[in-house]
Amino acid sequence: MIKDSAGRYFASFVVETGPSEALPATTPEVGIDLGLGHFAVLSDGTKIDSPRFLRRAEKRLKRTHQSLSRKAKGPEYREKAQLHVARAHARVADARREFHHQLSTRLIRENQAIAVEDLAVKGLARTRLAKSIHDAGWAQFTAMLEYKAARYGRTFVRIGRFEPTSQVCSACGVKDGLKPLNVRVWTCQECGAVLDRDINAAVNVANAAGLAVSACGAQMRQVPVPAQRGEAGTHRDGQPTVVGIPGL
């Protein structure tokens, strides 16, 4: 039995199971461009809004922190205030985890191959965007995609973070150069294609995913993967990498 900082109890146990059954083969491959304006933009043009759980809960969190700061006298009062703060943060974390689980499961079911950029999350978390990046939870989301792909016979690819996915025209392949972040739509100087910045990046990631699948040259099968701690509702704090077993 485990008790977390929010006063919740969790029972932990181990169950031995056989390998998961592979999902039926499908044809789509999808590239994902993760961001802050939209949580994810897919190579098919789908844009998934960012729930911004932490931002929406900031007023409530601020009140609980202020209450904690005023509880200077009496350990029992301060302990109760600390519990309120922990529970507020736990609700945000639980909502974010549920959103990641639902979206990652949907993408795994609908696509044979999935690719994302290997973002430097730790480095970005030291910038002025740290709060928004923490709120998005990219690392948790991509970890879910990775282990679910391995479990259900899908292909998961991490594209090197230095790939110029937002600079290359997905229509003709010409590198058009760096663009300020406020430029959301641009026209390729080579072929004249009008490109949405995020969708273009996602398409370029998808193209790289297709190459990775071809390199494996074989059908993927599932591999046994232990359940993640977060999946059961408990708490937890360059080169493409392909998850999956070729052949068979």
NUMIVEX-678951 format. One record per residue (C-alpha): residue in one letter; x, y, z. Coordinates in Angstrom, 2 decimals. Layout:
! NUMIVEX-678951
   resn        c1        c2        c3
      A         X         Y         Z
...
This chain:
! NUMIVEX-678951
   resn        c1        c2        c3
      M      0.00      0.00      0.00
      I      1.35      3.40     -0.99
      K      0.20      6.83      0.18
      D      1.04      9.81     -2.00
      S      1.49     13.48     -1.08
      A     -2.20     14.15     -1.83
      G     -3.27     11.65      0.83
      R     -4.41      9.02     -1.68
      Y     -3.73      5.32     -1.15
      F     -2.67      2.93     -3.92
      A     -2.48     -0.85     -3.82
      S      0.37     -2.32     -5.86
      F      0.39     -5.93     -7.10
      V      1.90     -7.99     -9.91
      V     -0.10    -10.10    -12.35
      E      1.51    -12.43    -14.88
      T     -0.15    -12.29    -18.31
      G      0.59    -13.48    -21.81
      P      1.57    -11.18    -24.68
      S     -1.01     -8.69    -25.86
      E     -2.90     -9.47    -29.03
      A     -1.69     -7.45    -31.99
      L     -4.10     -4.96    -33.45
      P     -5.28     -5.65    -37.01
      A     -2.86     -4.29    -39.60
      T     -3.76     -0.96    -41.10
      T     -2.20      1.27    -43.74
      P     -1.99      4.85    -42.43
      E      1.28      6.26    -41.19
      V      1.19      9.49    -39.25
      G      3.70     12.13    -38.31
      I      3.08     14.23    -35.23
      D      4.29     17.78    -34.68
      L      4.02     18.55    -30.96
      G      3.57     22.15    -29.89
      L      2.06     24.63    -27.47
      G     -0.50     26.46    -29.62
      H     -1.91     23.04    -30.50
      F     -0.90     20.03    -28.44
      A     -0.39     17.99    -31.61
      V     -0.75     18.53    -35.34
      L     -1.00     15.37    -37.47
      S      0.28     14.88    -40.99
      D     -3.31     14.34    -42.22
      G     -4.07     17.94    -41.24
      T     -5.79     17.19    -37.92
      K     -5.06     19.73    -35.20
      I     -5.57     18.70    -31.57
      D     -6.07     21.55    -29.14
      S     -3.96     21.75    -26.02
      P     -6.12     21.25    -22.90
      R     -3.73     23.39    -20.82
      F     -4.79     21.75    -17.58
      L     -2.28     23.63    -15.43
      R     -3.14     27.02    -16.95
      R     -6.86     26.47    -16.38
      A     -6.27     25.46    -12.75
      E     -3.88     28.31    -11.91
      K     -6.45     30.39     -9.99
      R     -7.37     27.46     -7.77
      L     -3.71     26.56     -7.27
      K     -2.89     30.17     -6.40
      R     -5.59     30.21     -3.73
      T     -4.32     26.98     -2.18
      H     -0.72     28.27     -2.15
      Q     -1.83     31.54     -0.55
      S     -3.74     29.62      2.08
      L     -0.63     27.55      2.78
      S      1.53     30.66      3.18
      R     -0.88     32.08      5.78
      K     -0.85     28.89      7.87
      A      2.30     29.82      9.75
      K      1.02     28.82     13.18
      G      0.15     25.31     14.23
      P      1.58     22.25     12.45
      E     -1.86     20.64     12.08
      Y     -3.22     23.64     10.14
      R     -0.15     23.85      7.92
      E     -0.29     20.12      7.22
      K     -3.94     20.43      6.17
      A     -3.10     23.35      3.85
      Q     -0.24     21.36      2.30
      L     -2.68     18.53      1.62
      H     -5.02     20.92     -0.23
      V     -2.12     22.09     -2.42
      A     -1.04     18.52     -3.17
      R     -4.59     17.49     -4.08
      A     -4.99     20.43     -6.46
      H     -1.78     19.47     -8.26
      A     -2.82     15.81     -8.29
      R     -6.09     16.66    -10.04
      V     -4.18     18.49    -12.77
      A     -1.74     15.60    -13.21
      D     -4.56     13.04    -13.34
      A     -6.45     15.01    -16.00
      R     -3.31     15.39    -18.10
      R     -2.50     11.68    -17.84
      E     -6.03     10.70    -18.88
      F     -5.85     13.00    -21.92
      H     -2.49     11.45    -22.92
      H     -3.85      7.92    -22.53
      Q     -6.95      8.54    -24.64
      L     -5.07     10.30    -27.43
      S     -2.16      7.83    -27.56
      T     -4.54      4.85    -27.64
      R     -6.54      6.40    -30.46
      L     -3.41      7.07    -32.54
      I     -2.07      3.55    -31.98
      R     -5.38      1.99    -33.04
      E     -5.70      4.09    -36.19
      N     -2.14      4.03    -37.54
      Q      0.38      1.35    -38.43
      A      3.37      3.66    -38.00
      I      3.75      6.77    -35.86
      A      6.63      9.22    -35.76
      V      7.43     12.15    -33.50
      E     10.39     14.45    -33.10
      D     12.83     13.67    -30.32
      L     12.34     16.99    -28.55
      A     14.89     18.36    -26.08
      V     12.28     18.67    -23.34
      K     14.76     19.20    -20.50
      G     16.44     22.05    -22.32
      L     13.14     23.69    -23.28
      A     11.95     23.37    -19.68
      R     14.70     25.81    -18.67
      T     13.32     28.57    -20.90
      R     10.56     31.13    -20.31
      L      8.15     28.54    -21.77
      A      8.87     26.11    -18.92
      K      5.38     26.26    -17.38
      S      3.63     25.66    -20.71
      I      6.00     22.81    -21.60
      H      5.42     21.15    -18.24
      D      1.69     21.60    -18.73
      A      1.81     19.87    -22.15
      G      3.65     16.82    -20.81
      W      5.23     15.80    -24.15
      A      7.61     13.28    -22.56
      Q      4.79     11.37    -20.85
      F      2.73     11.33    -24.04
      T      5.54     10.05    -26.29
      A      6.46      7.41    -23.70
      M      2.87      6.12    -23.86
      L      3.00      6.00    -27.67
      E      6.25      4.06    -27.53
      Y      5.22      1.31    -25.15
      K      1.74      0.92    -26.68
      A      3.30      0.59    -30.15
      A      5.57     -2.17    -28.89
      R      2.69     -3.92    -27.13
      Y      0.25     -3.88    -30.05
      G      2.51     -4.45    -33.03
      R      2.82     -0.90    -34.32
      T      5.92      0.95    -35.47
      F      7.11      3.92    -33.44
      V      9.85      6.22    -34.73
      R     11.65      9.10    -33.04
      I     13.00     11.56    -35.58
      G     16.26     13.35    -34.69
      R     15.65     16.73    -33.08
      F     17.93     18.46    -35.58
      E     15.86     17.40    -38.60
      P     14.70     20.66    -40.29
      T     11.08     19.53    -40.44
      S      9.70     23.07    -40.35
      Q     12.17     24.39    -42.95
      V     11.73     21.82    -45.70
      C      8.88     22.02    -48.21
      S      6.94     18.76    -47.93
      A      5.78     19.17    -51.54
      C      9.13     19.41    -53.33
      G     11.73     18.71    -50.63
      V     13.61     22.00    -50.94
      K     14.96     23.52    -47.74
      D     13.46     27.01    -47.57
      G     15.32     28.25    -44.48
      L     14.50     29.39    -40.97
      K     11.32     31.32    -40.31
      P     10.20     33.32    -37.28
      L      7.71     31.58    -35.01
      N      5.04     34.12    -35.89
      V      5.08     32.89    -39.51
      R      2.41     30.17    -39.46
      V      1.82     29.90    -43.24
      W      4.53     30.25    -45.89
      T      4.98     29.83    -49.62
      C      7.79     27.66    -51.00
      Q     10.03     29.79    -53.22
      E     10.85     26.75    -55.37
      C      7.48     25.18    -56.19
      G      5.00     27.80    -54.98
      A      3.20     25.47    -52.55
      V      1.38     27.31    -49.75
      L      2.17     25.48    -46.51
      D      0.79     25.51    -43.00
      R      3.92     25.53    -40.82
      D      2.78     22.82    -38.38
      I      1.09     20.53    -40.90
      N      4.15     20.79    -43.16
      A      6.40     19.76    -40.26
      A      4.11     16.82    -39.43
      V      4.14     15.65    -43.07
      N      7.94     15.74    -43.08
      V      7.98     13.66    -39.89
      A      5.57     11.19    -41.51
      N      7.83     10.89    -44.55
      A     10.71      9.98    -42.26
      A      8.50      7.41    -40.54
      G      7.72      5.82    -43.90
      L     11.42      5.47    -44.65
      A     12.03      3.83    -41.29
      V      9.29      1.28    -41.89
      S     10.72      0.49    -45.34
      A     14.16      0.03    -43.83
      C     12.77     -2.63    -41.53
      G     11.18     -4.10    -44.64
      A      8.85     -6.34    -42.73
      Q      5.63     -6.65    -40.86
      M      5.82     -5.69    -37.19
      R      4.64     -7.89    -34.38
      Q      3.93     -7.03    -30.78
      V      6.39     -7.64    -27.96
      P      5.51     -8.18    -24.28
      V      5.80     -4.85    -22.47
      P      5.25     -4.35    -18.72
      A      2.38     -2.02    -17.82
      Q      3.54      1.50    -17.06
      R      3.05      2.71    -13.50
      G      0.92      5.61    -14.69
      E     -1.39      3.36    -16.70
      A     -2.82      1.73    -13.59
      G     -3.53      5.11    -12.03
      T     -0.53      5.20     -9.72
      H      1.78      8.18     -9.50
      R      5.17      8.76    -11.03
      D      6.97     11.58    -11.12
      G     19.95     12.45    -34.38
      Q     18.99      8.95    -35.30
      P     15.51      7.49    -35.58
      T     14.70      4.83    -33.00
      V     12.25      2.15    -34.12
      V     10.22      0.10    -31.66
      G      9.03     -3.25    -33.00
      I     10.33     -6.62    -34.16
      P     10.74     -7.14    -37.90
      G      9.55    -10.38    -39.45
      L      7.21    -13.03    -38.14
